[in-house]
Amino acid sequence: MSITKAAPPGAGHRDTEAPPDQAPDQVPDKTPGEQQGWQFSSPLVLTMVLILVVALQGPIRRAVSAPVMQSWMTVFVAVVVQALPFLVLGVLLSAMLAVFVPPSFFVRALPGRPALAVPVAGMAGAILPGCECASVPVAGALVRRGVAPAAALAFLLSAPAINPIVLTATAIAFPGKPEMVVARFVASLLVACAMGWLWQRLGRTDWLRPPAHPSDEGLGRGAAFWNSVRHDVVHAGGFLVVGAMAAATLKAVVPASWLGLAADNPVVSVLALAVLAVLLSICSEADAFVAASLTQFSLTARLAFLVVGPMIDLKLFAMQTATFGRGFALRFAPATFVMGVASAVLVGAVLL
């Protein structure tokens, strides 16, 4: 029997024998204290940021008081305040679908053939009283519950554009012009169905990342519900803030005089308002009042603003990236934009 001499406390070398459950080549070369070193933590980072803000409060105050920053903060807060309640509504609906509604319900509610499920899902969007921020998490829940992606995407596009609240707001914003309400409904539903059918025809499985979701194994229904709510609020809310920051930045740097120049050309006016809808990222419950104020533009151009905005804008692109993956958003967003402009022009030529 061999006897080894115990190393003094704090010694930096290894013992001559490794523990029985550890191979000699797996014995660490350093003690735990030597391995840790200098590490950052959330409280440390927060403390450093607070100290930096206090030290630079003079320059920060002068920068924030600038007119450009005042405009930036106004747009940022407006986008977040408008969208956040409907994001929470969508998250709650998504959690209810995930926890309380059995997958067999969707199998029975939608036609078995995806080509028929697309228009049914598109019409179902008319019953959700929310905006685009609510439709993204709900569409993600539908995909997780086994709904065909083409039908879920049709619902995603139609829900924020043709629900009763949006159509009522449009009628109030355009008094005496019921054709604007009808045109918005028809053009938006046409885009939703066309994009659903286009995805069914050309979409590939590897383009659409299945929406991530925490495991609810072993949890009761109540705990699983709140677990889903916390996950989706943090996940989608962060991307909402990023999209709102981008929208505020672009709104602050784009001169308003450019809009007057664009209104003189029929083609440019439609494209200008479609692009403006993407950049402003206005909630679909409020965008009709903004469109009504753009009196220098034609009704068709303003229809393009109302059709494109609820389907693709900066915050929506960020949220779709978070829910379905960047590869999906990079393909889906441009196609939706083109389809929205084409539908607005077509319906506008007939009804307006």
N, C-alpha and C positions, 0 to 999 in steps of 0.2 A: 504494500500500500504506500503510495507516494503522498507526501505532505507538501502543500504549496504555502508559501509565505504570503499572508494577506497584504495587499497594497495599502499604503497609507491613504487616508481620506483625501480626496481632491487630486489624486495622482492622475496624470494625463495619459499613461500607457495602459495597455490591455493586460488583463490577467493571463496567466500562462495557460489556463484551461477555459474553454468556452462552456457556457451553461449546457446542460444535457439536451435541452430542446432547441438549441441553436447551433448551426454548423459553424466551424471555425471561420470560414470566409464570409459569414454574415455578421460577425461581431463588429459593432460600430467602432470606428477609429477615434471618435470623440465622445466625450461625456455629453449628456443632454444639455447641460448648461453651455457648453461650447458650441453646440449645434444651433441654438436659437439665434444668437446675435441680435442685430437691430431689426425690429419688425414694425411695420405700420399697422395701425388698427383704426377702426372707425372713430372712436373718441379722440385719438391723437390727430387724425386728419381734420375733424371738426374743430378742434382747438386751434390748430394751425390756421385754418381758414378764418376763424373769428378774429384771431390776432392780426392777420393780414388785413381784414376789413377795417378793423379799428385803426390800424396804422395808416391806411390809405383812405380814410373816410372823407377827407377834403377833396381829392381828385374824383372819388366815386360820386360825391354829391354834385359836383360840377358837371360830370358826364351825364348823370341821370336827369338833371334839370334842362338839358339841351332839348330843343323842339323835336328832333328826330327820335330821341329816346322816349320822350313823352308819347309820341305817336306809336312807337314800337310797343311800349307797355300797354297802351290802350287796346291795341289790336290783340296782343297776346292774352290779356286778361279777358277780353270779350270772347275770344274763341274758346278758351278753357271754360269760362263760366257757362257759355251756351251749351257746350258739348258734354260737360261732366255729368249733369243730371241724367242725360239720355244714355251716356256710357254706363252709368250705374244701373239704369233700368234694363239695358241690354244684358249686363252681367247677371242681374237677378233672374231675368228670363232664361238666360243660358244655363244658370245653375238649376233652375226648376226643370228645364228640359233634361238635363243630365242626370238628375237625382230622382225626380218624382214621375217622369213619363217613361213608360217602358218602350224599348225599341220597336216592339210590334205595333205600336200606335201609328208610327210613321209609315210602316209598311202597308197598313190598312188605309191610311188617309190619302196617300199619294198613289197614282196609277203605277202599275208595275213597269210600264215602258217609259224610259227616261224622256222620250220625245213628247209624251203626253204629260209627264210630271212637271216639265219646265213651265208651261203656261199655268198650270194649277198652282205651283209654288209662287209664280209671279203674281197671280191674283191674290194669293194668301198674304202677300206683303201689304195689301190695303188695310188689313186689320191691326197692324202693329202701330200704336201711337207713339212712335219714337223717330229719331233721326238716324243718320248714317252711322253714328258712333254706337248706337244700340244694335244695328243690324249685323255688324261684323262679329261680335261674340256669339250672337244667336246663330248665324250661319255656320260658325265653327262648331257649335254644339250639334247642329243638324248633321254635319259631316261625321262627327264622332258617333252619332246615333245610327248611322248606316244609311242616311239619305243620299241619293245619287248627287255627286258634286255639281252636276249641271243644274239640278233643281235647287240646290242650296245657293248657288251663285245667282240664279234668277231671283230668288227671294232677297238676297243681299242687296241687289240693285234696285228692286222695285219697292221694298219696304219704306225707305226714306223719301221716296219721290211721290208715291200715290196714296199714302195713308190719309185718313180723314182730316187730321190736324193740318197737314201741309196743304191739302186742297182747299180747306176753309181759309187758311191764311192767304192763299193765292187769290181767292175770290174777293177777300177784303182789300188786298193790295191793288187789285185791278177792278174797281167798281164799274159796273156797266159793260164789262168785257168778259162774259161767261165763256167765250171761245178760248180765252187763255187757260182757263181751268181744264177744259176739255182737251186742248192741245197738249198741255203738260201731262195729263193722265195718259193719253194715247201714245205720245212720243216716249215717255218713260217706260211704259209697259212694253212697247215695241223693242226698246233697247235691252230690257231685262230678258225678254224671251229670246231675242236674237243672240245675245251673249251666252245664254244657257245652251242653246242649240249649237252655237259655234264651239263651245267647250266640249260638248258631247261628240262633235264631229272631229275636232282637231286636238283636243286636250290629251295630254299624256299623264299617266299616273305619277311619274317622277317629277313633274312640274309642280304638283300640289303636295306640299308637306302636310301630313296629318297634324291637326292642331294639337299641341302639347297640352297635357292636363295632368294634375296630380292624381296619384293613386288613392282611391277611396276604400281600399280593401280593409276590412275589419272595423270600419266606421259606421255609426248609425246614420240615418237619413239626415238628421239635423246637423251633425258634425260634418258629414260629406257636403251638405249644401254650403255651409259657411267656409269650408275649405276651398270649394270651387270659387266662391265669391272673392275670397282674399287673393287667390291665384290670378284670376282674370283682371281684377282691379289693378293690381300691381303691374301685371304684364302689359295690358293694353293702355293703362293710364300713363305709363312712361313714354310710350310711343305717341300718345296724344299730345303730351307736352312738347316733344320734339317737333311734331308737325305744326303745332301752334307757334313755336319759335320761328320756324322757317316761314310760315305765312306772315307773321309780323315783320320779319326782316324784309321780305319782298314788298310788302305793302308800304313800308317806310321809305324804300329807295326808288319805287316806280313813280315817276312824275304824273300827276293827275292830268296834265295837259295832253299827254299821249292819247287819252281816251277821246278827247274831242277830235283829234286828227283821224282816229280810226273810224269814227262814226260816219264819216263822209263816204266811205266805200262799202257797198253792201257785203262783199265777200270778206273784206278785212274786219268789218264790224262783227260779223258772226264769230270769226276766229278770235278776235280780241276779247269778246265777252266770255267765250268758252275758256280761254286761257286765264282770264281774270277770275272766273269761278274756281278754277283749280288753285290759284294763288291765294285768294282771300279765305278759302276754307270756312265759309259761313254755314252755320247750321241750317238744315233744310226748312225748319220751322220759321226762319227769319229771312231767308234769301229772297222771297217774293217782294218784300218791302224794299230791299236794295235794288232789285231789278226794276221795280216800278219807278224808282227815283232816277233811273238812267234814261230820261226822256229824250235825249238826243239820239238814241239808238232805235232801230225798228223793232216791232214786236217779235219778228223772227229771231233777231239777234238776242233779244231778252229771253226768248224761249230757250235758246241754246244755253244761256246762263243758268236757267232753271233746270234744264235736263242734265247738263254735265256736272254741275256742282254737287248734287247729292250722291253721285256715283263715283266720282274720282276727284279728290283734292289732296293737298299735301298731308293733312292729318290722316285721311283715309288710306293713302298709300303707305304711310308708316304703320298704321294698324293692320292693314292687310299683310304687310311684310312680317309683322310680329305673329300673326295668326296662321298664315298659310305658307310663309317662306318668301325669300327674296326672289327666287326664280319665278314663282307664280306672279308676284306683283309686277315684275318687270315686263311680263308678257300681257297680263290682264289689263293693266292700267292704260297703256297706249291703245289697245284694241277698243276698250270701253270709251275712251275719248273720241276716237274716230267714229265709232258707231253712234255716240251721243250727238255729235255735230251733224252727221248725215241724217239721223232721225229728226232732229229739230228742223233742219232745212226742209225736209220732205213734208213733215206734218204742217210746218208753218206755211208752206206754199199752198197747201190744200185748205187749211182751216183759218189762216190769218190773212 
